[in-house]
Amino acid sequence: ATGPGADKAQAAALALYPGSQANAVERDSEDGATWEVEVQKADGGTVDVRLDQNYQLVVAEGDSEDQGEGQGGN
């Protein structure tokens, strides 16, 4: 997704993970969310951050729940 709403969603998600970068922003209705931002964290892991229409965190789901030695998937 693009536009002012997507930009706000991206900024809100990145604020939760300092030093991270956004890989993708899309509209998402899962878990009652409005936005989903895929964030690449500073440690190399990724997390899907779901935000409501007010850009507040609904849920953040890591692609890999283990905090191991960088054994992440694709």
N, CA, C, O and CB atoms as a CASP TS submission, in Angstrom:
PFRMAT TS
TARGET T0000
AUTHOR 0000-0000-0000
METHOD Language model
MODEL 1
PARENT N/A
ATOM      1  N   ALA     1       0.853  -1.186   0.000  1.00  0.00           N
ATOM      2  CA  ALA     1       0.000   0.000   0.000  1.00  0.00           C
ATOM      3  C   ALA     1       0.890   1.237   0.000  1.00  0.00           C
ATOM      4  O   ALA     1       2.017   1.206   0.494  1.00  0.00           O
ATOM      5  CB  ALA     1      -0.966   0.005   1.230  1.00  0.00           C
ATOM      6  N   THR     2       0.378   2.306  -0.550  1.00  0.00           N
ATOM      7  CA  THR     2       1.102   3.569  -0.561  1.00  0.00           C
ATOM      8  C   THR     2       0.152   4.688  -0.165  1.00  0.00           C
ATOM      9  O   THR     2      -1.055   4.477  -0.050  1.00  0.00           O
ATOM     10  CB  THR     2       1.727   3.842  -1.953  1.00  0.00           C
ATOM     11  N   GLY     3       0.695   5.864   0.041  1.00  0.00           N
ATOM     12  CA  GLY     3      -0.115   7.018   0.392  1.00  0.00           C
ATOM     13  C   GLY     3       0.111   7.438   1.825  1.00  0.00           C
ATOM     14  O   GLY     3       0.875   6.806   2.553  1.00  0.00           O
ATOM     15  N   PRO     4      -0.568   8.528   2.239  1.00  0.00           N
ATOM     16  CA  PRO     4      -0.347   9.066   3.587  1.00  0.00           C
ATOM     17  C   PRO     4      -0.667   8.063   4.696  1.00  0.00           C
ATOM     18  O   PRO     4       0.057   8.002   5.691  1.00  0.00           O
ATOM     19  CB  PRO     4      -1.184  10.308   3.782  1.00  0.00           C
ATOM     20  N   GLY     5      -1.721   7.287   4.549  1.00  0.00           N
ATOM     21  CA  GLY     5      -2.069   6.297   5.575  1.00  0.00           C
ATOM     22  C   GLY     5      -1.001   5.231   5.717  1.00  0.00           C
ATOM     23  O   GLY     5      -0.627   4.851   6.827  1.00  0.00           O
ATOM     24  N   ALA     6      -0.515   4.753   4.579  1.00  0.00           N
ATOM     25  CA  ALA     6       0.545   3.741   4.609  1.00  0.00           C
ATOM     26  C   ALA     6       1.815   4.319   5.222  1.00  0.00           C
ATOM     27  O   ALA     6       2.517   3.632   5.965  1.00  0.00           O
ATOM     28  CB  ALA     6       0.832   3.210   3.189  1.00  0.00           C
ATOM     29  N   ASP     7       2.113   5.582   4.914  1.00  0.00           N
ATOM     30  CA  ASP     7       3.292   6.226   5.497  1.00  0.00           C
ATOM     31  C   ASP     7       3.167   6.323   7.015  1.00  0.00           C
ATOM     32  O   ASP     7       4.135   6.084   7.736  1.00  0.00           O
ATOM     33  CB  ASP     7       3.494   7.624   4.894  1.00  0.00           C
ATOM     34  N   LYS     8       1.979   6.674   7.500  1.00  0.00           N
ATOM     35  CA  LYS     8       1.766   6.767   8.954  1.00  0.00           C
ATOM     36  C   LYS     8       1.883   5.396   9.604  1.00  0.00           C
ATOM     37  O   LYS     8       2.460   5.267  10.683  1.00  0.00           O
ATOM     38  CB  LYS     8       0.384   7.382   9.264  1.00  0.00           C
ATOM     39  N   ALA     9       1.342   4.377   8.955  1.00  0.00           N
ATOM     40  CA  ALA     9       1.428   3.016   9.487  1.00  0.00           C
ATOM     41  C   ALA     9       2.887   2.573   9.574  1.00  0.00           C
ATOM     42  O   ALA     9       3.311   1.981  10.567  1.00  0.00           O
ATOM     43  CB  ALA     9       0.620   2.035   8.608  1.00  0.00           C
ATOM     44  N   GLN    10       3.641   2.866   8.524  1.00  0.00           N
ATOM     45  CA  GLN    10       5.064   2.503   8.506  1.00  0.00           C
ATOM     46  C   GLN    10       5.802   3.211   9.630  1.00  0.00           C
ATOM     47  O   GLN    10       6.583   2.585  10.346  1.00  0.00           O
ATOM     48  CB  GLN    10       5.705   2.854   7.143  1.00  0.00           C
ATOM     49  N   ALA    11       5.569   4.496   9.795  1.00  0.00           N
ATOM     50  CA  ALA    11       6.254   5.267  10.838  1.00  0.00           C
ATOM     51  C   ALA    11       5.896   4.739  12.226  1.00  0.00           C
ATOM     52  O   ALA    11       6.761   4.646  13.097  1.00  0.00           O
ATOM     53  CB  ALA    11       5.894   6.761  10.730  1.00  0.00           C
ATOM     54  N   ALA    12       4.627   4.395  12.434  1.00  0.00           N
ATOM     55  CA  ALA    12       4.196   3.881  13.733  1.00  0.00           C
ATOM     56  C   ALA    12       4.854   2.542  14.037  1.00  0.00           C
ATOM     57  O   ALA    12       5.277   2.293  15.166  1.00  0.00           O
ATOM     58  CB  ALA    12       2.672   3.739  13.774  1.00  0.00           C
ATOM     59  N   ALA    13       4.939   1.685  13.030  1.00  0.00           N
ATOM     60  CA  ALA    13       5.553   0.376  13.233  1.00  0.00           C
ATOM     61  C   ALA    13       7.047   0.512  13.510  1.00  0.00           C
ATOM     62  O   ALA    13       7.580  -0.168  14.388  1.00  0.00           O
ATOM     63  CB  ALA    13       5.321  -0.520  12.011  1.00  0.00           C
ATOM     64  N   LEU    14       7.721   1.383  12.770  1.00  0.00           N
ATOM     65  CA  LEU    14       9.161   1.556  12.960  1.00  0.00           C
ATOM     66  C   LEU    14       9.477   2.168  14.322  1.00  0.00           C
ATOM     67  O   LEU    14      10.537   1.904  14.890  1.00  0.00           O
ATOM     68  CB  LEU    14       9.739   2.430  11.851  1.00  0.00           C
ATOM     69  N   ALA    15       8.571   2.976  14.844  1.00  0.00           N
ATOM     70  CA  ALA    15       8.775   3.574  16.159  1.00  0.00           C
ATOM     71  C   ALA    15       8.802   2.501  17.253  1.00  0.00           C
ATOM     72  O   ALA    15       9.409   2.698  18.306  1.00  0.00           O
ATOM     73  CB  ALA    15       7.673   4.604  16.452  1.00  0.00           C
ATOM     74  N   LEU    16       8.144   1.368  16.998  1.00  0.00           N
ATOM     75  CA  LEU    16       8.122   0.272  17.973  1.00  0.00           C
ATOM     76  C   LEU    16       9.427  -0.516  17.980  1.00  0.00           C
ATOM     77  O   LEU    16       9.753  -1.183  18.962  1.00  0.00           O
ATOM     78  CB  LEU    16       6.960  -0.665  17.678  1.00  0.00           C
ATOM     79  N   TYR    17      10.168  -0.434  16.883  1.00  0.00           N
ATOM     80  CA  TYR    17      11.405  -1.204  16.728  1.00  0.00           C
ATOM     81  C   TYR    17      12.522  -0.274  16.250  1.00  0.00           C
ATOM     82  O   TYR    17      12.826  -0.238  15.058  1.00  0.00           O
ATOM     83  CB  TYR    17      11.207  -2.388  15.726  1.00  0.00           C
ATOM     84  N   PRO    18      13.131   0.473  17.163  1.00  0.00           N
ATOM     85  CA  PRO    18      14.203   1.393  16.768  1.00  0.00           C
ATOM     86  C   PRO    18      15.314   0.672  16.013  1.00  0.00           C
ATOM     87  O   PRO    18      15.716  -0.434  16.375  1.00  0.00           O
ATOM     88  CB  PRO    18      14.781   2.090  17.999  1.00  0.00           C
ATOM     89  N   GLY    19      15.800   1.321  14.959  1.00  0.00           N
ATOM     90  CA  GLY    19      16.870   0.738  14.163  1.00  0.00           C
ATOM     91  C   GLY    19      16.385  -0.226  13.107  1.00  0.00           C
ATOM     92  O   GLY    19      17.192  -0.856  12.424  1.00  0.00           O
ATOM     93  N   SER    20      15.070  -0.353  12.963  1.00  0.00           N
ATOM     94  CA  SER    20      14.523  -1.296  11.995  1.00  0.00           C
ATOM     95  C   SER    20      14.174  -0.594  10.694  1.00  0.00           C
ATOM     96  O   SER    20      14.282   0.627  10.582  1.00  0.00           O
ATOM     97  CB  SER    20      13.290  -1.993  12.564  1.00  0.00           C
ATOM     98  N   GLN    21      13.754  -1.385   9.710  1.00  0.00           N
ATOM     99  CA  GLN    21      13.273  -0.815   8.455  1.00  0.00           C
ATOM    100  C   GLN    21      12.044  -1.583   8.011  1.00  0.00           C
ATOM    101  O   GLN    21      11.897  -2.764   8.323  1.00  0.00           O
ATOM    102  CB  GLN    21      14.373  -0.852   7.358  1.00  0.00           C
ATOM    103  N   ALA    22      11.169  -0.921   7.292  1.00  0.00           N
ATOM    104  CA  ALA    22       9.946  -1.554   6.809  1.00  0.00           C
ATOM    105  C   ALA    22      10.196  -2.201   5.462  1.00  0.00           C
ATOM    106  O   ALA    22      10.757  -1.577   4.562  1.00  0.00           O
ATOM    107  CB  ALA    22       8.800  -0.533   6.711  1.00  0.00           C
ATOM    108  N   ASN    23       9.779  -3.452   5.322  1.00  0.00           N
ATOM    109  CA  ASN    23       9.885  -4.151   4.048  1.00  0.00           C
ATOM    110  C   ASN    23       8.631  -3.962   3.206  1.00  0.00           C
ATOM    111  O   ASN    23       8.719  -3.855   1.983  1.00  0.00           O
ATOM    112  CB  ASN    23      10.139  -5.631   4.279  1.00  0.00           C
ATOM    113  N   ALA    24       7.464  -3.919   3.846  1.00  0.00           N
ATOM    114  CA  ALA    24       6.207  -3.833   3.107  1.00  0.00           C
ATOM    115  C   ALA    24       5.120  -3.274   4.018  1.00  0.00           C
ATOM    116  O   ALA    24       5.138  -3.476   5.232  1.00  0.00           O
ATOM    117  CB  ALA    24       5.794  -5.222   2.551  1.00  0.00           C
ATOM    118  N   VAL    25       4.183  -2.573   3.412  1.00  0.00           N
ATOM    119  CA  VAL    25       3.004  -2.067   4.119  1.00  0.00           C
ATOM    120  C   VAL    25       1.786  -2.499   3.311  1.00  0.00           C
ATOM    121  O   VAL    25       1.744  -2.316   2.095  1.00  0.00           O
ATOM    122  CB  VAL    25       3.053  -0.490   4.302  1.00  0.00           C
ATOM    123  N   GLU    26       0.793  -3.074   3.993  1.00  0.00           N
ATOM    124  CA  GLU    26      -0.424  -3.442   3.292  1.00  0.00           C
ATOM    125  C   GLU    26      -1.622  -3.295   4.202  1.00  0.00           C
ATOM    126  O   GLU    26      -1.499  -3.267   5.427  1.00  0.00           O
ATOM    127  CB  GLU    26      -0.333  -4.865   2.764  1.00  0.00           C
ATOM    128  N   ARG    27      -2.786  -3.202   3.576  1.00  0.00           N
ATOM    129  CA  ARG    27      -4.020  -3.188   4.349  1.00  0.00           C
ATOM    130  C   ARG    27      -4.308  -4.606   4.807  1.00  0.00           C
ATOM    131  O   ARG    27      -4.064  -5.564   4.074  1.00  0.00           O
ATOM    132  CB  ARG    27      -5.208  -2.614   3.517  1.00  0.00           C
ATOM    133  N   ASP    28      -4.828  -4.740   6.024  1.00  0.00           N
ATOM    134  CA  ASP    28      -5.033  -6.062   6.604  1.00  0.00           C
ATOM    135  C   ASP    28      -6.179  -5.991   7.595  1.00  0.00           C
ATOM    136  O   ASP    28      -6.224  -5.097   8.439  1.00  0.00           O
ATOM    137  CB  ASP    28      -3.743  -6.582   7.289  1.00  0.00           C
ATOM    138  N   SER    29      -7.103  -6.929   7.493  1.00  0.00           N
ATOM    139  CA  SER    29      -8.225  -6.957   8.435  1.00  0.00           C
ATOM    140  C   SER    29      -8.066  -8.055   9.481  1.00  0.00           C
ATOM    141  O   SER    29      -8.945  -8.231  10.325  1.00  0.00           O
ATOM    142  CB  SER    29      -9.532  -7.151   7.684  1.00  0.00           C
ATOM    143  N   GLU    30      -6.960  -8.794   9.439  1.00  0.00           N
ATOM    144  CA  GLU    30      -6.742  -9.874  10.389  1.00  0.00           C
ATOM    145  C   GLU    30      -6.579  -9.323  11.805  1.00  0.00           C
ATOM    146  O   GLU    30      -5.950  -8.283  11.999  1.00  0.00           O
ATOM    147  CB  GLU    30      -5.510 -10.694   9.992  1.00  0.00           C
ATOM    148  N   ASP    31      -7.142 -10.013  12.786  1.00  0.00           N
ATOM    149  CA  ASP    31      -7.046  -9.630  14.201  1.00  0.00           C
ATOM    150  C   ASP    31      -7.661  -8.256  14.467  1.00  0.00           C
ATOM    151  O   ASP    31      -7.313  -7.613  15.457  1.00  0.00           O
ATOM    152  CB  ASP    31      -5.585  -9.633  14.648  1.00  0.00           C
ATOM    153  N   GLY    32      -8.565  -7.796  13.606  1.00  0.00           N
ATOM    154  CA  GLY    32      -9.192  -6.498  13.811  1.00  0.00           C
ATOM    155  C   GLY    32      -8.308  -5.331  13.428  1.00  0.00           C
ATOM    156  O   GLY    32      -8.604  -4.188  13.774  1.00  0.00           O
ATOM    157  N   ALA    33      -7.226  -5.605  12.716  1.00  0.00           N
ATOM    158  CA  ALA    33      -6.292  -4.557  12.327  1.00  0.00           C
ATOM    159  C   ALA    33      -6.749  -3.871  11.041  1.00  0.00           C
ATOM    160  O   ALA    33      -7.626  -4.365  10.333  1.00  0.00           O
ATOM    161  CB  ALA    33      -4.885  -5.136  12.149  1.00  0.00           C
ATOM    162  N   THR    34      -6.142  -2.734  10.758  1.00  0.00           N
ATOM    163  CA  THR    34      -6.353  -2.003   9.509  1.00  0.00           C
ATOM    164  C   THR    34      -5.112  -2.068   8.633  1.00  0.00           C
ATOM    165  O   THR    34      -5.218  -2.103   7.407  1.00  0.00           O
ATOM    166  CB  THR    34      -6.724  -0.541   9.795  1.00  0.00           C
ATOM    167  N   TRP    35      -3.938  -2.084   9.252  1.00  0.00           N
ATOM    168  CA  TRP    35      -2.660  -2.075   8.534  1.00  0.00           C
ATOM    169  C   TRP    35      -1.779  -3.217   9.016  1.00  0.00           C
ATOM    170  O   TRP    35      -1.837  -3.615  10.179  1.00  0.00           O
ATOM    171  CB  TRP    35      -1.936  -0.725   8.720  1.00  0.00           C
ATOM    172  N   GLU    36      -0.959  -3.738   8.105  1.00  0.00           N
ATOM    173  CA  GLU    36       0.103  -4.666   8.480  1.00  0.00           C
ATOM    174  C   GLU    36       1.397  -4.148   7.879  1.00  0.00           C
ATOM    175  O   GLU    36       1.469  -3.850   6.687  1.00  0.00           O
ATOM    176  CB  GLU    36      -0.205  -6.127   7.999  1.00  0.00           C
ATOM    177  N   VAL    37       2.415  -4.046   8.718  1.00  0.00           N
ATOM    178  CA  VAL    37       3.734  -3.600   8.269  1.00  0.00           C
ATOM    179  C   VAL    37       4.726  -4.709   8.578  1.00  0.00           C
ATOM    180  O   VAL    37       4.848  -5.138   9.725  1.00  0.00           O
ATOM    181  CB  VAL    37       4.157  -2.250   8.956  1.00  0.00           C
ATOM    182  N   GLU    38       5.431  -5.172   7.557  1.00  0.00           N
ATOM    183  CA  GLU    38       6.497  -6.142   7.785  1.00  0.00           C
ATOM    184  C   GLU    38       7.763  -5.366   8.095  1.00  0.00           C
ATOM    185  O   GLU    38       8.242  -4.582   7.276  1.00  0.00           O
ATOM    186  CB  GLU    38       6.695  -7.088   6.549  1.00  0.00           C
ATOM    187  N   VAL    39       8.306  -5.596   9.298  1.00  0.00           N
ATOM    188  CA  VAL    39       9.465  -4.853   9.782  1.00  0.00           C
ATOM    189  C   VAL    39      10.666  -5.785   9.864  1.00  0.00           C
ATOM    190  O   VAL    39      10.583  -6.883  10.414  1.00  0.00           O
ATOM    191  CB  VAL    39       9.176  -4.210  11.162  1.00  0.00           C
ATOM    192  N   GLN    40      11.781  -5.328   9.310  1.00  0.00           N
ATOM    193  CA  GLN    40      13.069  -6.018   9.451  1.00  0.00           C
ATOM    194  C   GLN    40      13.766  -5.379  10.641  1.00  0.00           C
ATOM    195  O   GLN    40      14.166  -4.216  10.589  1.00  0.00           O
ATOM    196  CB  GLN    40      13.957  -5.918   8.128  1.00  0.00           C
ATOM    197  N   LYS    41      13.906  -6.143  11.710  1.00  0.00           N
ATOM    198  CA  LYS    41      14.504  -5.606  12.927  1.00  0.00           C
ATOM    199  C   LYS    41      16.013  -5.482  12.791  1.00  0.00           C
ATOM    200  O   LYS    41      16.626  -6.063  11.896  1.00  0.00           O
ATOM    201  CB  LYS    41      14.158  -6.486  14.121  1.00  0.00           C
ATOM    202  N   ALA    42      16.596  -4.710  13.702  1.00  0.00           N
ATOM    203  CA  ALA    42      18.042  -4.467  13.683  1.00  0.00           C
ATOM    204  C   ALA    42      18.826  -5.773  13.818  1.00  0.00           C
ATOM    205  O   ALA    42      19.943  -5.874  13.310  1.00  0.00           O
ATOM    206  CB  ALA    42      18.436  -3.499  14.810  1.00  0.00           C
ATOM    207  N   ASP    43      18.256  -6.777  14.499  1.00  0.00           N
ATOM    208  CA  ASP    43      18.956  -8.052  14.681  1.00  0.00           C
ATOM    209  C   ASP    43      18.780  -8.990  13.494  1.00  0.00           C
ATOM    210  O   ASP    43      19.265 -10.122  13.519  1.00  0.00           O
ATOM    211  CB  ASP    43      18.468  -8.734  15.939  1.00  0.00           C
ATOM    212  N   GLY    44      18.081  -8.520  12.443  1.00  0.00           N
ATOM    213  CA  GLY    44      17.915  -9.329  11.248  1.00  0.00           C
ATOM    214  C   GLY    44      16.604 -10.086  11.183  1.00  0.00           C
ATOM    215  O   GLY    44      16.208 -10.544  10.111  1.00  0.00           O
ATOM    216  N   GLY    45      15.919 -10.225  12.318  1.00  0.00           N
ATOM    217  CA  GLY    45      14.638 -10.910  12.325  1.00  0.00           C
ATOM    218  C   GLY    45      13.546 -10.029  11.742  1.00  0.00           C
ATOM    219  O   GLY    45      13.701  -8.812  11.640  1.00  0.00           O
ATOM    220  N   THR    46      12.444 -10.655  11.362  1.00  0.00           N
ATOM    221  CA  THR    46      11.311  -9.881  10.867  1.00  0.00           C
ATOM    222  C   THR    46      10.107 -10.093  11.762  1.00  0.00           C
ATOM    223  O   THR    46       9.965 -11.126  12.416  1.00  0.00           O
ATOM    224  CB  THR    46      10.976 -10.265   9.419  1.00  0.00           C
ATOM    225  N   VAL    47       9.243  -9.090  11.775  1.00  0.00           N
ATOM    226  CA  VAL    47       8.029  -9.153  12.568  1.00  0.00           C
ATOM    227  C   VAL    47       6.921  -8.466  11.772  1.00  0.00           C
ATOM    228  O   VAL    47       7.142  -7.430  11.144  1.00  0.00           O
ATOM    229  CB  VAL    47       8.227  -8.485  13.975  1.00  0.00           C
ATOM    230  N   ASP    48       5.726  -9.060  11.809  1.00  0.00           N
ATOM    231  CA  ASP    48       4.559  -8.442  11.188  1.00  0.00           C
ATOM    232  C   ASP    48       3.833  -7.647  12.256  1.00  0.00           C
ATOM    233  O   ASP    48       3.336  -8.208  13.233  1.00  0.00           O
ATOM    234  CB  ASP    48       3.616  -9.511  10.537  1.00  0.00           C
ATOM    235  N   VAL    49       3.776  -6.338  12.065  1.00  0.00           N
ATOM    236  CA  VAL    49       3.150  -5.440  13.031  1.00  0.00           C
ATOM    237  C   VAL    49       1.778  -5.054  12.488  1.00  0.00           C
ATOM    238  O   VAL    49       1.673  -4.450  11.421  1.00  0.00           O
ATOM    239  CB  VAL    49       4.038  -4.169  13.296  1.00  0.00           C
ATOM    240  N   ARG    50       0.730  -5.405  13.228  1.00  0.00           N
ATOM    241  CA  ARG    50      -0.626  -5.034  12.815  1.00  0.00           C
ATOM    242  C   ARG    50      -1.095  -3.849  13.644  1.00  0.00           C
ATOM    243  O   ARG    50      -0.963  -3.831  14.867  1.00  0.00           O
ATOM    244  CB  ARG    50      -1.607  -6.232  12.968  1.00  0.00           C
ATOM    245  N   LEU    51      -1.647  -2.860  12.948  1.00  0.00           N
ATOM    246  CA  LEU    51      -2.074  -1.607  13.567  1.00  0.00           C
ATOM    247  C   LEU    51      -3.546  -1.368  13.270  1.00  0.00           C
ATOM    248  O   LEU    51      -4.057  -1.793  12.234  1.00  0.00           O
ATOM    249  CB  LEU    51      -1.218  -0.419  13.063  1.00  0.00           C
ATOM    250  N   ASP    52      -4.226  -0.683  14.190  1.00  0.00           N
ATOM    251  CA  ASP    52      -5.628  -0.333  13.954  1.00  0.00           C
ATOM    252  C   ASP    52      -5.721   0.955  13.140  1.00  0.00           C
ATOM    253  O   ASP    52      -4.704   1.504  12.718  1.00  0.00           O
ATOM    254  CB  ASP    52      -6.384  -0.178  15.294  1.00  0.00           C
ATOM    255  N   GLN    53      -6.933   1.428  12.925  1.00  0.00           N
ATOM    256  CA  GLN    53      -7.125   2.613  12.076  1.00  0.00           C
ATOM    257  C   GLN    53      -6.502   3.866  12.678  1.00  0.00           C
ATOM    258  O   GLN    53      -6.307   4.854  11.971  1.00  0.00           O
ATOM    259  CB  GLN    53      -8.606   2.849  11.840  1.00  0.00           C
ATOM    260  N   ASN    54      -6.186   3.844  13.976  1.00  0.00           N
ATOM    261  CA  ASN    54      -5.534   4.976  14.634  1.00  0.00           C
ATOM    262  C   ASN    54      -4.031   4.757  14.775  1.00  0.00           C
ATOM    263  O   ASN    54      -3.357   5.490  15.499  1.00  0.00           O
ATOM    264  CB  ASN    54      -6.154   5.215  16.007  1.00  0.00           C
ATOM    265  N   TYR    55      -3.508   3.745  14.082  1.00  0.00           N
ATOM    266  CA  TYR    55      -2.079   3.429  14.057  1.00  0.00           C
ATOM    267  C   TYR    55      -1.568   2.984  15.427  1.00  0.00           C
ATOM    268  O   TYR    55      -0.399   3.179  15.758  1.00  0.00           O
ATOM    269  CB  TYR    55      -1.285   4.638  13.579  1.00  0.00           C
ATOM    270  N   GLN    56      -2.459   2.384  16.216  1.00  0.00           N
ATOM    271  CA  GLN    56      -2.063   1.811  17.497  1.00  0.00           C
ATOM    272  C   GLN    56      -1.827   0.322  17.306  1.00  0.00           C
ATOM    273  O   GLN    56      -2.502  -0.318  16.500  1.00  0.00           O
ATOM    274  CB  GLN    56      -3.142   2.070  18.593  1.00  0.00           C
ATOM    275  N   LEU    57      -0.876  -0.229  18.042  1.00  0.00           N
ATOM    276  CA  LEU    57      -0.525  -1.635  17.920  1.00  0.00           C
ATOM    277  C   LEU    57      -1.700  -2.533  18.281  1.00  0.00           C
ATOM    278  O   LEU    57      -2.305  -2.379  19.341  1.00  0.00           O
ATOM    279  CB  LEU    57       0.669  -1.958  18.803  1.00  0.00           C
ATOM    280  N   VAL    58      -2.019  -3.467  17.399  1.00  0.00           N
ATOM    281  CA  VAL    58      -3.000  -4.514  17.689  1.00  0.00           C
ATOM    282  C   VAL    58      -2.252  -5.771  18.116  1.00  0.00           C
ATOM    283  O   VAL    58      -2.510  -6.326  19.185  1.00  0.00           O
ATOM    284  CB  VAL    58      -3.912  -4.800  16.448  1.00  0.00           C
ATOM    285  N   VAL    59      -1.332  -6.210  17.280  1.00  0.00           N
ATOM    286  CA  VAL    59      -0.527  -7.390  17.590  1.00  0.00           C
ATOM    287  C   VAL    59       0.740  -7.343  16.747  1.00  0.00           C
ATOM    288  O   VAL    59       0.736  -6.819  15.633  1.00  0.00           O
ATOM    289  CB  VAL    59      -1.326  -8.710  17.330  1.00  0.00           C
ATOM    290  N   ALA    60       1.819  -7.893  17.286  1.00  0.00           N
ATOM    291  CA  ALA    60       3.059  -8.044  16.525  1.00  0.00           C
ATOM    292  C   ALA    60       3.429  -9.520  16.554  1.00  0.00           C
ATOM    293  O   ALA    60       3.569 -10.117  17.622  1.00  0.00           O
ATOM    294  CB  ALA    60       4.220  -7.147  17.109  1.00  0.00           C
ATOM    295  N   GLU    61       3.584 -10.092  15.382  1.00  0.00           N
ATOM    296  CA  GLU    61       3.880 -11.519  15.278  1.00  0.00           C
ATOM    297  C   GLU    61       5.212 -11.704  14.585  1.00  0.00           C
ATOM    298  O   GLU    61       5.384 -11.296  13.437  1.00  0.00           O
ATOM    299  CB  GLU    61       2.764 -12.268  14.518  1.00  0.00           C
ATOM    300  N   GLY    62       6.153 -12.319  15.278  1.00  0.00           N
ATOM    301  CA  GLY    62       7.442 -12.596  14.675  1.00  0.00           C
ATOM    302  C   GLY    62       7.331 -13.729  13.676  1.00  0.00           C
ATOM    303  O   GLY    62       6.597 -14.691  13.900  1.00  0.00           O
ATOM    304  N   ASP    63       8.054 -13.620  12.577  1.00  0.00           N
ATOM    305  CA  ASP    63       8.072 -14.701  11.599  1.00  0.00           C
ATOM    306  C   ASP    63       8.748 -15.931  12.195  1.00  0.00           C
ATOM    307  O   ASP    63       8.444 -17.064  11.821  1.00  0.00           O
ATOM    308  CB  ASP    63       8.793 -14.260  10.309  1.00  0.00           C
ATOM    309  N   SER    64       9.665 -15.694  13.124  1.00  0.00           N
ATOM    310  CA  SER    64      10.340 -16.779  13.819  1.00  0.00           C
ATOM    311  C   SER    64      10.337 -16.423  15.299  1.00  0.00           C
ATOM    312  O   SER    64      10.953 -15.437  15.705  1.00  0.00           O
ATOM    313  CB  SER    64      11.805 -17.005  13.276  1.00  0.00           C
ATOM    314  N   GLU    65       9.650 -17.216  16.097  1.00  0.00           N
ATOM    315  CA  GLU    65       9.470 -16.879  17.502  1.00  0.00           C
ATOM    316  C   GLU    65      10.750 -17.067  18.309  1.00  0.00           C
ATOM    317  O   GLU    65      10.904 -16.469  19.374  1.00  0.00           O
ATOM    318  CB  GLU    65       8.363 -17.719  18.096  1.00  0.00           C
ATOM    319  N   ASP    66      11.671 -17.894  17.811  1.00  0.00           N
ATOM    320  CA  ASP    66      12.881 -18.129  18.599  1.00  0.00           C
ATOM    321  C   ASP    66      13.820 -16.948  18.474  1.00  0.00           C
ATOM    322  O   ASP    66      13.951 -16.356  17.403  1.00  0.00           O
ATOM    323  CB  ASP    66      13.586 -19.421  18.153  1.00  0.00           C
ATOM    324  N   GLN    67      14.471 -16.611  19.570  1.00  0.00           N
ATOM    325  CA  GLN    67      15.427 -15.516  19.612  1.00  0.00           C
ATOM    326  C   GLN    67      16.839 -16.088  19.551  1.00  0.00           C
ATOM    327  O   GLN    67      17.732 -15.623  20.259  1.00  0.00           O
ATOM    328  CB  GLN    67      15.232 -14.654  20.889  1.00  0.00           C
ATOM    329  N   GLY    68      17.035 -17.083  18.716  1.00  0.00           N
ATOM    330  CA  GLY    68      18.280 -17.839  18.692  1.00  0.00           C
ATOM    331  C   GLY    68      19.399 -17.143  17.953  1.00  0.00           C
ATOM    332  O   GLY    68      19.442 -15.915  17.881  1.00  0.00           O
ATOM    333  N   GLU    69      20.286 -17.919  17.416  1.00  0.00           N
ATOM    334  CA  GLU    69      21.519 -17.440  16.802  1.00  0.00           C
ATOM    335  C   GLU    69      21.332 -17.033  15.351  1.00  0.00           C
ATOM    336  O   GLU    69      22.193 -17.327  14.522  1.00  0.00           O
ATOM    337  CB  GLU    69      22.579 -18.498  16.894  1.00  0.00           C
ATOM    338  N   GLY    70      20.236 -16.366  15.017  1.00  0.00           N
ATOM    339  CA  GLY    70      20.020 -15.967  13.643  1.00  0.00           C
ATOM    340  C   GLY    70      19.669 -17.128  12.740  1.00  0.00           C
ATOM    341  O   GLY    70      20.046 -17.153  11.568  1.00  0.00           O
ATOM    342  N   GLN    71      18.950 -18.086  13.283  1.00  0.00           N
ATOM    343  CA  GLN    71      18.535 -19.260  12.519  1.00  0.00           C
ATOM    344  C   GLN    71      17.239 -19.008  11.761  1.00  0.00           C
ATOM    345  O   GLN    71      16.487 -19.945  11.491  1.00  0.00           O
ATOM    346  CB  GLN    71      18.369 -20.456  13.441  1.00  0.00           C
ATOM    347  N   GLY    72      16.974 -17.767  11.419  1.00  0.00           N
ATOM    348  CA  GLY    72      15.710 -17.392  10.815  1.00  0.00           C
ATOM    349  C   GLY    72      15.445 -18.076   9.495  1.00  0.00           C
ATOM    350  O   GLY    72      16.355 -18.611   8.861  1.00  0.00           O
ATOM    351  N   GLY    73      14.179 -18.054   9.082  1.00  0.00           N
ATOM    352  CA  GLY    73      13.782 -18.664   7.817  1.00  0.00           C
ATOM    353  C   GLY    73      14.065 -17.739   6.663  1.00  0.00           C
ATOM    354  O   GLY    73      15.032 -16.978   6.694  1.00  0.00           O
ATOM    355  N   ASN    74      13.224 -17.795   5.632  1.00  0.00           N
ATOM    356  CA  ASN    74      13.465 -17.002   4.433  1.00  0.00           C
ATOM    357  C   ASN    74      13.002 -15.603   4.664  1.00  0.00           C
ATOM    358  O   ASN    74      13.113 -14.761   3.774  1.00  0.00           O
ATOM    359  CB  ASN    74      12.768 -17.599   3.215  1.00  0.00           C
TER
END
